[in-house]
Amino acid sequence: MTHPSVIRPADHASYSAEKMGKATIFESPRILVGLNAFEPRQEHALHAHAGQDKVYHVLEGEGVFLLEGRELAMTPGDLLVAPEGVPHGVRNTGDSRLLVLAILAPAPTRKSR
């Protein structure tokens, strides 16, 4: 993909019956813009990033943001910022697909993925 260009994230979604799908829309040493695509009942388990902040923006579907000890409902248009070291995750609690834009800064190194 050539940048800058207009992007329709759903066109790049990668769904999988086995596990959450991931797709990278843009990557540089400073930022990674990707998609997390969930089939019904799929989950991205609680995890944290050292040295990185993460932003989730819900594009389609419904579910919950997982935070250490909490679950927060998510619907299209909702955004969550998970600063460095804060445990976070996502669960699709609905009966339809869930598509979440994920932005990480700085971008992860190839080894940490």
N, C-alpha and C positions, 0 to 999 in steps of 0.2 A: 504494500500500500504506500502511495506517495503522500507525504505530509508537507504542508497543511492541506487538508481536504475535509469535506463534510463527511461525517461518519454516522451511520445508522447502526448502533451497537447490536441490535437483534440480528442483523445480517451476518454477524461474526460469531454468534453463540454456538457452542459445541456441547450438545447434551449427550449423556451416556447413561445407559441403564445400570451400569456397574458402580459408578461413582460420580461425584460432582465434576462437571466439565469445566475446563479452563481454556481461555483463548486470550492471547495478547494482542491488543489493538495498537499500542505504541510503547516503545521502550528506548530509554537513553540511560546514561549513568545516573541521571538526576531523578528520573521518574519512571514508573511502570504503570500503564493503564491497561487493565484487563477486564475480563468478564468471568464471573462464576455462574454457571448454569446448573440449576438443580431440577431434577425430576421430583415428583411428589415423594415426600418423606426422606429425601436425602439431606445430609448434614455435612458441614465443614466443621470439624470438632474444634473445641476450645483450644486456642494456641496464642502465642504472643511473639512479637518481633523485637529483637534487640537492634537498636540503632535505626529503626524505621517507624514512621507513622503510616497509618492505613485509613483510607476513607472508603466506606461502602455507600453506594447510592442505589436504591431499589428502582429498577426500571419496569419490571413486570412481575406480577404474582404477589403472594403474601407468605409470611413466615414469621420467624422471630430472630432477633439479634441475640446471640448468646454472649453474656458477660459473666465474669466470675461471680457466681451466686445469684445471677439475675437473668431473666429473659424479657426482652422488650419487643412488643408487636411491631411488625414492619409491613408497610403497604407502599405501592408505587409513589415515588416522590420523596420518600423518607431517606434521610442521610444519617450515618453514624460515623464519628471520628474515633478511632482507636489509637491513642498515642502510644509511643514506644513503651513496651513492657506491659501493657494492659491486656489481659487475656480476653479474647473475643472469638466469635464464630458465627455461623449462620445455620438455621434449620428451616427447611421448607415444611411447614405444617399443613399446607393446603393440598387440594386434589388436582391442582394444575401446576404447570412449570413456574419456576421462580428464576428471574434473571437479575443479577446484581453487578453493577459496575464497581470494580475495585481499583483503587489508586494507591500505590505505595511509593513513598519517598524517603530516602533515596531508593532507587531501584535495587532489588535483590541481586546479589551476584549469582552466577550460574550454579555455584556450589551450594548455595543456601536454598535452592528451590526444591 
